[in-house]
């Protein structure tokens, strides 16, 4: 038997044979039924200062395993204006930063992260497209990305590997030779 439940402006279709189905739908993030909503539950938006904690939570596992460079709370607070986030039902599930180098007409895509529960659903690509659009709006011609683990993803998304010497001078001075990140570039 299928039941319909109305919650605010949303409707949920759920199986009445599952004990606690309504509670699971209302009080867990993934729910158990099919949600029908007038508004989209996901949106891509500029990060705000009140997102700092959620961004830190999102990137912490990748920092711990060494995939991402550690960024402290103060740094994220200082740089939050560079970040774009994906908000799913008021919960951050992805982020990416765009660091421009206007003199070189270039930018760096950094800190691209999608929560493990939401990977392989096109969120990384959506963040990339948004970052590219932001870079183009700033009249930048090249987008760089540095990675130690996901070279294949960048290649699949139009980047090609370049030498560290091709980074904008400002960014090249900050390159961490111990991490030995590969440098990728995409023309915009």
N, C-alpha and C positions, 0 to 999 in steps of 0.2 A: 504494500500500500504506500502511496506517495502522499505527502502532506505539504501544503503551502503554508509558510509563516511570513507575516509581514513585520519587518523590523525597520521603523523609521520610514525612509523613502525606498527601502530595498526589500526585495522579496527573495525568499529562499525556498528552493524545492529540495525536500529531504526525504529519506527513507524512514518510515515510521517503525520499521522492524529493528532498527538499531537503538539499543538502550542509550538514553541520554543524547540522542541526535540533536535535539534543539539546543541543549547546553553546549555540546561540542561546536555547533555552528556559531553560537553567540559568543563563546568565551575562549575559543582558540583562533589563532590567526589563519590557519588553513581551512578551518571549518570541516564540514562533512557533506554538505549538499552542493547545490548549484545556486550561486548568487546572481540575481538579476537586479541590476542597479541602473538608475537613471543617469548617474554620473560615472565617469571612469574611476576605478579604484587606483589606477597608476597614473602618475604624472612626472614628467621630467621638469625640473625647476632649478633655479639658482639656489645654492646652499645659503642658509642663514646662520647667524651666530648661535641660535638655539639648536642647530644640527650638530654642533661640534662633538658632543658626547656620542651621538649615534655614528658619526663618521669614525671616531676613534674605535668604537666597538666593532665596526665593520672591517676596518683595516688591521686590527690587532692580531688576528690569527696569521695573516700573511706577513706581518712584521716579525712575529715570533718564529716563523719558519725560515725567515731570511729572504723571502720573495720580495718584500717591500722594505725600503729604507725606513728606519724608525723615525716617526714624527711625534713630537710631544704635543700636549694640549696647547701650550703657548704658540707653537708654530702653526697648528691647525687654526687656532683663533685668529692669528695674524693673517693667515692666507685663505680664510674661508671664502673670500670674494672670488677666488680663482676656481672654486669647486662648483660642480653641477651634481645634483643628486636625483635618484629615482625614488619617489615616495610611493609606496604601495599601501593604501589604506592607513595612512599616517605612520608608516614604519619605513625607514630607509633600507632599501635593498641593493642600492648601487651608488657609486660615486666615481667621479673623475675630475682631474684638475687640468686647467690650461694655464701654463706659465708663458706669457708672451716675451719675445725679445724683438721689440719694434725696429731697432737699428738694423737688425739682420733680416727683417721681414719674415721672421720665423717664430715658432712657439714649440713648447714641449707639452706633450700629453703625459700626464703623470698620475699615479695613484688610482688607476682604473681598477675598480673592484666591484664584483657582483656577489651578493650573498650566495653561499653554496646551494641553498634551497631554490634559487631562482636562476641558476646558470643554465645555459643551453636553451634559453627562451628568447634570445635576441636582445637582451638588455645591454650587454657589452657593446654590441653593434650600434644600438640606439644612442648610448653615451658617446661613442666615437663620432657618429654623424652630427650630434649636437655640438661636440667640441670642434669639429671641422667647420661647422657653420659659424660658431663664435670666432674662430680664427680668421675665416674669410671676411666676416663683418669688420674685423680690425685691420683688413687689407694685408694679411700675412700670406706668404706664398708657400711656406714649408712647415710641415708638422713633424717633429721628432718624437721618438719614444725610446726609452732605454729599458732593457729587460734582461733578466738572468734566467727566466723560466719559460716564457711564452712567445718565443720567436715565431713559431708557426702561426699563431693567431694574427700577429701583425702582418706577416707575409700574406695570409689569406685575406686580409683587409686592405691590401693595396700598398703596403709599406715595402721598402727594400733596404737591405743592410748597407750601411755606409761606415766609413772609418770615423773614429772619434774626432779626428781633425776637421771633419765637416760640421761639427756642432757649432752653433754661434759662440764666439769667443767668450762671452759672459758665462755661458753654460759649460763650455769646455774647461774653464778654470775650476769648476766645481766637480768635475768628473772624478769618481772614486775608483782609482786603479785597482784597489784590492777586491772590489766586487766584480770587476771585469764584465760589466754589463755590455751587451751588444747594443749597438745604436742602429735604429731604423728611422727612415725618413719617407715621407709621403708628400708629393707635390700637391698643392691645393688649387 
